[in-house]
């Protein structure tokens, strides 16, 4: 029985290598992205320092038969995203459509659900996002929805509250809490009271 191939790309520093190694127990996993730390090219886990905008990225679709692709958004840690991220995703979606990939999983942020509705009655109803970051992350999801309708590829979007790992984004509230707790210090609430340590 042939082992299924999975591609993980995007902002890979938000995707723990330990999770990729767990996936590699059941699948052949390929991680591709800039500044990708080499894990060699073993039988079940390979890494490539290449992004979707580069020609070499497309060559991976000739070598592997990806059934599933995971795109890790730069917003998945509650941060500001990556420059050129939507263009990278657009190119990835083109490769996936050509290669007839069955499923794309997008790791996004829960902030895209943070909006109000503007307009009533006959007027145009639109989403009013509460932050620029939420709007930009939502554009990534909207591009995925559009491509899913046009190509028939199944796209699953996972709205992550924030990824908590050894690297925390301390530019947002939860990232600051994770960073503080990882150092063994009780976090301080905005009212100045410390959260007591569990005994």
Secondary structure, DSSP 8 states (H G I E B T S, - for coil): ----EEEEEESGGGS-HHHHHHHTTTSEEEEE-TT-----B-SSEEEE---TTSHHHHHHHHH--EEEEEEE-TTTTSS---TTHHHHHHHHHHHHHHHT-SEEEEEEEGGGG-EEEE--TTS--EEEESSHHHHHHHHHHHHHHHHHHHH--EEEEEEES---SSS--TTSHHHHHHHHHHTT---B-TTS-B-----
